[in-house]
């Protein structure tokens, strides 16, 4: 009994020690001021805006290659993907224009307003792209639809956004 108590005490001390070490890393600056593209650098709104656009472009290229479209489908793909690309570019540009100067922290109201602006624009983009998406989707074979349904989740980047926005609470 005494031995299991001692082991439990050692395990608890190890957990507390690990927590202190992890917290000290979290409190330390992640990188010196400089290149915002450095790994581990604090959140950069400019990088966030350009990364979201690059992710969308990469995902479109991946999905287009994966679907192996026929000639008649390609025209529908081109129309839809051009609308998606244009919407993503517009969102990137508006995001960059609204981004605060590096080193400037937004207050809670400013963060909320910026999020609302960007999300509203994204919803407007989705609504504008919907007819082209419906036409493309209707032209796909059952096998292509399964691929599109699985790999075509154009909104998976929101998981990345949530991690970035929630990282250290700074915008």
C-alpha positions in Angstrom: 0.0 0.0 0.0 2.8 2.4 1.0 4.6 1.7 -2.3 1.5 2.5 -4.5 1.0 5.7 -2.5 4.6 6.7 -3.2 4.2 5.8 -7.0 1.1 7.9 -7.1 2.9 10.8 -5.4 5.8 10.6 -7.9 3.4 10.4 -10.8 1.5 13.5 -9.5 4.8 15.4 -9.1 5.8 14.4 -12.7 2.5 15.7 -14.0 2.8 19.0 -12.1 6.4 19.4 -13.3 5.4 18.8 -16.9 2.6 21.3 -16.6 5.0 23.9 -15.3 7.4 23.3 -18.2 4.6 23.4 -20.8 3.2 26.6 -19.3 6.7 28.3 -19.3 6.9 27.5 -23.0 3.5 28.9 -23.6 4.5 32.1 -21.7 7.7 32.6 -23.6 7.8 34.6 -26.8 7.6 32.2 -29.7 10.1 34.0 -32.0 11.9 37.2 -32.1 10.5 40.1 -34.1 11.4 39.7 -37.7 10.1 37.6 -40.6 6.5 36.8 -40.0 6.9 33.6 -42.0 9.2 32.1 -39.4 7.7 28.9 -37.9 6.4 29.5 -34.4 6.0 33.3 -35.0 3.0 34.8 -33.3 -0.2 35.2 -35.3 0.1 37.4 -38.3 -3.1 38.7 -39.9 -1.3 39.2 -43.2 -0.1 35.6 -43.2 -3.6 34.4 -42.2 -5.1 36.2 -45.2 -2.6 34.9 -47.7 -2.6 31.3 -46.2 -6.3 31.0 -46.5 -6.2 32.0 -50.1 -3.3 29.7 -50.9 -5.1 26.8 -49.2 -8.2 27.4 -51.2 -6.2 27.5 -54.5 -4.3 24.3 -53.6 -7.5 22.5 -52.6 -9.1 23.4 -55.9 -6.1 22.1 -57.9 -6.2 18.9 -55.9 -9.9 18.3 -56.3 -9.8 19.1 -60.0 -7.0 16.6 -60.6 -8.7 14.0 -58.4 -12.0 14.1 -60.2 -10.6 13.3 -63.7 -13.2 15.4 -65.5 -14.5 14.7 -69.0 -14.6 17.5 -71.6 -18.2 18.5 -70.9 -17.6 18.5 -67.2 -14.4 20.6 -67.6 -16.4 23.6 -68.8 -18.6 23.4 -65.7 -15.6 22.9 -63.5 -13.9 25.9 -65.0 -16.9 28.2 -64.4 -17.3 27.1 -60.8 -13.6 27.1 -59.9 -13.1 30.5 -61.4 -15.9 31.8 -59.2 -14.4 30.2 -56.2 -10.9 31.6 -57.0 -12.3 35.1 -57.6 -14.2 35.0 -54.4 -11.1 33.7 -52.5 -9.0 36.5 -54.0 -11.5 39.1 -53.1 -11.7 37.8 -49.6 -7.9 37.8 -49.3 -7.7 41.4 -50.6 -10.4 42.6 -48.2 -8.8 40.6 -45.3 -5.4 42.3 -46.0 -7.0 45.7 -46.3 -8.7 45.2 -42.9 -5.7 43.8 -41.2 -4.2 46.0 -38.5 -0.6 47.1 -38.6 1.9 44.4 -37.4 2.2 44.5 -33.7 -1.2 46.2 -33.2 -3.6 44.2 -31.1 -7.3 44.4 -31.8 -9.8 44.7 -28.9 -12.7 42.2 -28.6 -15.1 44.5 -30.5 -12.7 45.0 -33.4 -12.0 41.2 -33.6 -15.8 40.5 -33.6 -16.4 43.1 -36.3 -13.6 41.8 -38.5 -14.8 38.2 -38.1 -18.3 39.3 -39.0 -17.1 41.2 -42.1 -15.0 38.2 -43.4 -17.7 35.6 -42.7 -20.4 37.7 -44.4 -18.2 38.0 -47.5 -17.6 34.3 -47.4 -21.3 33.6 -47.2 -22.0 36.0 -50.1 -19.3 34.1 -52.1 -21.0 30.8 -51.4 -24.3 32.1 -52.5 -22.9 33.5 -55.8 -21.1 30.2 -56.5 -24.0 27.9 -55.7 -25.6 27.8 -59.2 -22.3 26.9 -60.8 -21.7 24.3 -58.1 -25.1 22.7 -58.6 -24.6 22.5 -62.4 -21.1 20.9 -61.9 -22.3 18.5 -59.3 -25.3 17.4 -61.5 -22.8 16.5 -64.3 -20.6 14.2 -62.1 -20.9 10.5 -62.1 -21.8 8.7 -58.9 -18.1 7.8 -58.4 -17.0 11.4 -58.9 -19.7 12.6 -56.6 -18.4 10.4 -53.9 -14.9 11.8 -54.4 -16.3 15.4 -54.4 -18.3 14.7 -51.3 -15.2 13.4 -49.5 -12.4 15.5 -50.9 -14.5 18.5 -52.0 -15.1 19.8 -48.6 -14.1 23.4 -49.6 -14.6 24.5 -46.0 -12.2 22.3 -44.2 -9.9 25.3 -43.9 -12.2 26.6 -41.2 -10.5 24.1 -38.8 -7.2 25.8 -39.6 -8.8 29.2 -39.1 -10.1 28.2 -35.7 -6.7 27.0 -34.6 -5.0 30.1 -35.9 -7.6 32.6 -34.4 -7.6 30.7 -31.1 -3.9 30.1 -30.9 -2.7 32.7 -28.4 -5.8 34.9 -28.5 -4.1 37.6 -30.5 -5.2 39.0 -33.8 
